[in-house]
Amino acid sequence: VLKSNNGTGWGNGADINLTKRLTKNFHGQLGYSYIECKRDDHDGIGVYDFMYSQPHQVNVMTSYPLNDKWSFAMKYRYATGKPKDNYVIYANVLSNTDYRRYAQELIGRNANRLPDFSSLDVRINYNFRFRKAKLTIFIDVVNVLNKQIANSESFNSITGKTYYDGLAIFPTGGMKFEF
């Protein structure tokens, strides 16, 4: 199929966010997003969900500053799975039992969805003060429950099976300097 730059599409959505101080030191945030994006590449396949069309996204965050030096935060995130193509898988496409291969035929562009996204994240900050300046050292662990977050789907032509690509637990750290 010859690709051109003649595609059309549209997107819409809404965000709702509620931030509240729950007690003197305990803060909370609740967010909901609705996102819908459609495209038509005018290649005969028709209108389909664009890759960022994840209709429902929910975030719940809490934070607690223990004192001037230490603060802790936790966030839970949920989102509808990203769109993925729908295929028919054919076996032994080379008609050779010694060199068995599989193939996919596209029957629906982004017609299905990857598994829903769910992640629990934690963050710990430690603050240093230098007169009017502040240095924050942090450790941020994304997906502490170590559940695979499917970001895309790949096909293995040798086994005929699909598998998900994506991250599991992901620790990071860093520094932030403010003055």
Secondary structure, 3 states (H helix, E strand, C coil): CCCCCCCEEEEEEEEEEEEEECCCCCEEEEEEEEEEEEEECCCCCCEEECCCCCCEEEEEEEEEECCCCEEEEEEEEEECCCEEEEEEEECCCCCCCCCCCCEEEEEEEEEEECCCEEEEEEEEEEEEEECCEEEEEEEEEECCCCCCEEEEEEEECCCCEEEEEEECCEEEEEEEEEC
